[in-house]
């Protein structure tokens, strides 16, 4: 495929992409071998951040990571056909994201240029595998699902409001402008603070702006898996959700984010400075102490109905410090130079719909996680008045429940 080397470099440049490759190396081992070997990241586990890891322990991690990668059968990796076989390491990478505090110590090790070269042999084979073809997919307008996490509520919330997004985004922009000015007055320097603010860059928490996820159709089965249940940033322990199928208008205009360049282009076309509302958190997670910019979502909604982040886009872009051409504020102790940007709080395959482009496409369904521990991807479709249908967790017998 043209541009394969560019895609490999994008995957290795992304914190989530590197974490996926490291998790993948472990999951490609036979179970008995996996449990008999020491965890490559053992010296980094329990450390507060990458800065908290002495050089000798960092070196030990890198050495053990190299030994792990050397055990991976690259030929077999190219031949992985079934998308669900890679969901476990993918979910582990997604869940470990954190944009509101210091870099995770494991991610800190993986950001080392030596770790990037250790992981490089895995990148091209996994991207060539049939199991990852869907990572590059554009949004499926005909079948999307909205996930409503129950959070202890037996009934869940009402169906999402599918109208009024444009007006709500204009209202949000006014609120954000007020917040930005207040933070600028109250916290004139981007010093460390014992609290977290608005760390996400997606148009979340806005009535009328709906987030949807795709449905994965495993190649060996007619049944489906709701991606929004399996791939969740900073996943909670709540294992119950209501899924509502939605579809978009056939003429809906959706901007695709498959690369860092696509995200930066969006920010530069619709810039909004967020230095004071985001800087306290993002300085911790990236080290950048200068200006920040994000898309002005009210402006974006005049051009696009939705913005879709592919799985590959998530792995390559989420959590990655990116430089824009936006001129940020030069003031006080801020580092000089153009504004940086960060994509955060956006799960793989997720689309945010900014306008009235959606309609219901079926009945709501209740799902529950089969196992009590958070790492398991097995889910059941809980039918009203009937038994729970078993879902499938990768590496375990059975199939995914239809969703």
C-alpha positions in Angstrom: 0.0 0.0 0.0 1.4 3.4 -0.9 2.6 5.3 2.1 3.1 2.2 4.3 6.3 3.7 5.8 4.4 6.9 6.7 1.7 4.9 8.4 4.3 2.9 10.3 6.0 6.1 11.5 2.6 7.5 12.5 1.8 4.4 14.6 5.2 4.6 16.3 4.9 8.3 16.9 1.6 7.9 18.9 1.7 7.1 22.6 -1.3 4.8 22.2 0.2 3.2 19.1 3.4 2.3 21.0 1.5 1.0 24.0 -0.6 -1.2 21.6 2.5 -2.7 20.1 4.0 -3.4 23.5 0.8 -5.0 24.7 0.6 -7.0 21.4 4.0 -8.5 21.9 2.8 -10.0 25.2 -0.5 -11.2 23.8 1.2 -13.0 20.9 2.9 -15.4 23.3 1.3 -18.7 24.2 -0.6 -18.3 27.5 1.8 -20.6 29.4 4.8 -18.6 28.1 3.1 -15.3 28.9 2.5 -16.1 32.5 6.0 -17.7 33.0 7.9 -14.7 31.8 8.5 -11.6 34.0 6.5 -8.5 32.8 8.8 -6.4 30.6 7.5 -3.2 32.2 7.8 -4.6 35.8 10.3 -2.1 36.9 8.0 0.7 35.7 4.9 -0.5 37.3 3.7 1.5 40.3 5.9 4.4 39.4 4.1 7.8 39.5 5.5 8.9 36.1 8.2 8.3 33.6 10.3 10.9 35.3 10.2 8.8 38.4 12.1 5.9 36.8 15.9 5.7 37.3 18.0 5.1 34.2 19.1 1.6 35.3 15.4 0.5 35.6 14.6 2.1 32.3 17.4 0.1 30.7 16.1 -3.1 32.3 12.6 -2.4 30.8 14.1 -1.9 27.4 16.2 -5.0 27.5 13.2 -7.1 28.6 11.0 -5.5 25.9 13.6 -6.4 23.3 13.6 -10.0 24.5 9.8 -10.1 24.3 9.6 -8.6 20.8 12.3 -11.1 19.6 9.9 -14.0 20.5 7.1 -12.7 18.3 6.5 -14.7 15.1 6.2 -11.8 12.6 5.1 -14.1 9.8 2.2 -15.3 11.9 1.4 -11.7 12.9 0.9 -10.8 9.2 -1.6 -13.6 8.9 -3.9 -12.6 11.7 -7.3 -12.5 10.1 -9.9 -11.9 12.8 -10.3 -8.4 14.1 -11.3 -9.6 17.6 -8.0 -11.4 18.1 -6.3 -7.9 18.5 -9.0 -6.3 20.7 -7.4 -7.3 24.0 -4.1 -5.4 23.5 -5.9 -2.6 21.7 -8.3 -2.2 24.6 -5.4 -2.3 27.1 -3.7 0.6 25.3 -6.9 2.7 25.0 -7.7 2.2 28.7 -4.2 3.2 29.9 -4.5 6.8 28.4 -4.4 9.7 30.9 -4.2 13.3 29.8 -4.8 15.0 33.1 -1.6 14.1 34.9 2.0 13.0 34.5 2.8 10.5 31.8 2.3 6.9 32.8 5.7 5.4 33.6 5.2 2.6 31.1 4.3 5.1 28.4 7.4 7.1 29.5 9.6 4.1 28.8 7.9 3.6 25.4 8.6 7.2 24.4 12.3 6.5 24.6 13.7 6.5 21.0 15.3 3.1 21.8 11.9 1.6 22.6 10.5 3.0 19.3 13.2 1.0 17.4 12.6 -2.1 19.5 8.9 -1.9 18.5 9.4 -1.0 14.9 9.6 -4.6 13.6 6.0 -5.2 14.8 4.4 -2.2 13.1 4.5 -3.1 9.5 3.3 -6.7 10.0 0.4 -5.8 12.2 -0.7 -3.1 9.8 -0.5 -5.6 6.9 -2.7 -8.1 8.7 -6.4 -8.5 7.5 -7.4 -8.1 11.2 -6.5 -4.4 11.1 -8.1 -3.4 7.8 -11.0 -1.9 9.6 -8.7 0.5 11.5 -8.6 2.7 8.4 -12.3 2.6 7.7 -14.3 5.8 7.3 -17.4 6.2 9.3 -20.3 3.9 8.5 -23.3 6.2 8.0 -25.8 3.4 8.1 -25.0 1.8 11.4 -23.7 3.6 14.5 -24.4 3.0 18.2 -24.7 5.3 21.1 -23.4 3.9 24.4 -25.2 5.0 27.6 -23.3 3.7 30.6 -25.7 3.0 33.4 -23.5 4.2 36.3 -25.7 2.5 38.9 -28.9 3.6 37.4 -31.3 0.6 36.7 -32.9 2.3 33.7 -30.3 4.5 32.2 -30.9 7.9 30.8 -33.5 8.8 28.1 -32.5 8.5 24.5 -29.9 11.1 23.5 -31.2 14.4 22.1 -30.4 14.3 18.4 -31.2 18.0 17.6 -29.9 21.4 18.6 -26.2 20.7 18.4 -25.3 23.9 16.5 -26.9 26.2 19.0 -25.5 24.2 21.9 -22.0 24.5 20.5 -22.4 28.3 20.1 -23.5 28.5 23.8 -20.5 26.3 24.8 -18.1 28.5 22.9 -19.4 31.5 24.9 -19.0 29.6 28.2 -15.5 28.4 27.2 -14.5 32.0 26.4 -15.6 33.1 29.8 -13.7 30.2 31.4 -10.6 30.9 29.5 -10.6 34.5 30.6 -11.2 33.5 34.2 -8.4 31.0 34.3 -6.1 33.5 32.7 -6.8 35.9 35.5 -6.7 33.4 38.4 -3.8 31.3 37.2 -1.4 33.6 35.2 1.3 30.9 35.1 1.0 27.3 34.1 2.4 26.0 37.4 1.5 22.6 38.7 -1.8 22.5 40.6 -3.5 20.0 42.8 -6.6 19.8 40.6 -7.7 18.8 37.1 -9.7 21.0 34.8 -11.3 20.4 31.4 -8.6 18.0 29.9 -10.6 16.7 26.9 -10.5 18.1 23.3 -13.6 16.5 21.9 -16.9 18.3 21.9 -18.1 16.3 24.9 -20.8 17.2 27.5 -22.8 19.3 25.0 -26.6 18.6 24.7 -27.4 17.8 21.0 -23.8 16.7 20.2 -24.0 12.9 20.1 -21.0 10.5 20.2 -21.4 7.2 18.4 -19.2 4.2 17.8 -19.1 1.6 15.0 -20.1 -2.0 14.9 -17.4 -4.5 14.2 -18.3 -7.5 12.1 -15.9 -10.3 12.8 -14.9 -12.0 9.5 -15.7 -15.5 10.8 -19.1 -14.7 12.1 -22.4 -13.0 11.1 -22.6 -11.6 14.6 -21.3 -8.2 15.7 -19.4 -6.4 18.5 -20.3 -2.9 19.6 -16.8 -1.2 19.6 -18.0 1.4 22.0 -18.1 -1.3 24.7 -14.7 -2.8 24.1 -12.6 0.3 23.3 -13.0 2.9 26.0 -10.5 5.5 27.3 -10.0 5.4 31.0 -12.7 2.7 31.3 -14.8 2.6 34.4 -15.6 -0.5 36.5 -19.2 -0.2 35.5 -20.1 -3.2 33.4 -23.6 -2.3 32.3 -24.7 -0.2 29.4 -27.7 0.6 27.1 -26.8 0.7 23.4 -29.0 2.6 20.9 -28.5 2.0 17.1 -28.5 5.2 15.1 -27.9 6.1 11.4 -26.8 9.3 9.7 -28.3 11.0 6.7 -26.8 9.6 3.5 -25.6 13.1 2.6 -24.0 13.8 6.0 -20.6 15.5 5.7 -18.1 13.8 8.0 -14.5 14.9 8.5 -12.1 11.9 8.8 -9.2 12.0 11.3 -6.8 9.2 10.2 -3.5 11.1 11.0 -1.9 13.8 13.0 -1.9 16.0 9.9 -5.7 15.8 9.6 -6.1 16.8 13.3 -3.8 19.8 12.9 -5.5 20.8 9.7 -8.8 20.9 11.6 -7.3 23.0 14.4 -5.7 25.4 12.0 -8.9 25.8 9.9 -11.0 26.5 13.0 -8.7 27.7 15.7 -9.6 28.5 19.3 -7.0 29.2 21.9 -7.4 27.2 25.1 -4.1 27.9 26.8 -5.4 28.7 30.3 -8.3 26.2 30.4 -6.2 23.2 29.3 -2.6 24.1 30.0 -2.5 23.1 33.6 -3.4 19.5 32.7 -1.6 19.2 29.4 1.7 20.6 30.6 1.8 17.6 33.0 1.0 15.0 30.3 3.3 16.5 27.6 5.8 18.8 29.2 4.8 21.8 26.9 4.4 25.0 28.9 3.3 27.3 26.1 0.1 28.1 24.2 -2.5 25.6 23.3 -5.2 25.5 20.5 -8.2 23.3 19.8 -11.0 23.3 17.1 -13.7 25.9 17.5 -16.5 23.3 17.3 -19.2 25.9 16.6 -17.2 27.0 13.6 -16.5 23.4 12.5 -20.3 22.7 12.6 -20.8 25.2 9.8 -18.8 23.0 7.5 -19.1 19.5 8.8 -21.9 17.4 10.3 -19.6 15.1 12.2 -15.9 14.3 12.9 -14.8 10.7 13.0 -11.6 9.4 14.6 -10.6 6.1 13.1 -8.8 3.4 15.1 -5.6 4.2 13.3 -6.1 7.9 13.9 -6.5 7.2 17.7 -3.3 5.1 17.9 -1.4 7.7 15.9 -2.7 10.9 17.4 -4.3 10.6 20.8 -2.0 12.0 23.5 0.6 13.2 21.0 2.0 16.7 21.3 1.5 18.4 18.0 2.6 21.7 16.7 0.2 24.0 14.8 0.6 27.2 12.8 -1.8 28.9 15.2 -0.3 32.0 16.9 -0.8 31.5 20.6 -0.5 34.1 23.3 3.0 35.1 24.2 2.7 36.2 27.9 4.7 35.8 31.1 6.3 32.5 31.5 4.7 30.9 28.5 7.2 29.1 26.3 7.6 30.9 22.9 6.5 29.5 19.6 3.2 28.5 17.9 0.4 26.9 19.8 0.5 23.2 20.3 -2.6 20.9 20.2 -3.6 17.6 21.8 -6.3 15.1 20.9 -7.7 13.7 24.1 -10.9 12.1 25.4 -11.8 10.5 22.1 -12.1 6.7 21.8 -11.1 4.7 18.7 -13.7 4.7 15.9 -15.8 7.3 17.7 -17.7 10.0 15.8 -19.0 13.3 17.3 -22.1 14.6 15.5 -22.3 18.3 15.6 -25.6 18.9 13.7 -29.0 17.3 13.3 -27.7 14.5 11.1 -28.8 11.4 13.1 -32.0 9.3 13.5 -32.9 6.2 15.5 -32.3 3.0 13.6 -33.7 0.3 16.0 -34.5 -0.6 19.6 -32.3 0.0 22.6 -30.5 -3.0 24.0 -29.0 -3.7 27.4 -25.5 -5.2 27.7 -23.5 -6.3 30.7 -19.9 -7.4 31.1 -19.6 -11.1 31.8 -16.6 -10.9 34.1 -16.0 -8.8 37.1 -12.5 -7.7 36.2 -12.1 -4.7 34.0 -9.7 -6.2 31.5 -12.2 -8.7 30.2 -13.9 -7.9 26.9 -16.6 -10.5 27.2 -20.1 -8.9 27.2 -23.7 -10.3 27.2 -26.7 -8.9 25.5 -29.4 -8.9 28.3 -32.8 -9.5 26.7 -35.8 -8.1 28.4 -37.7 -10.9 30.2 -35.2 -13.5 29.1 -31.7 -15.0 29.7 -28.5 -13.3 29.0 -26.8 -14.2 25.8 -23.1 -14.8 26.1 -20.6 -12.5 24.4 -17.1 -13.7 23.4 -13.9 -12.5 24.9 -10.8 -12.9 22.6 -8.9 -16.1 23.4 -12.0 -17.7 24.9 -14.5 -20.1 23.4 -17.8 -18.7 22.0 -18.8 -15.8 19.8 -19.7 -12.2 20.2 -23.4 -11.6 20.9 -25.2 -9.8 18.1 -25.8 -6.1 18.9 
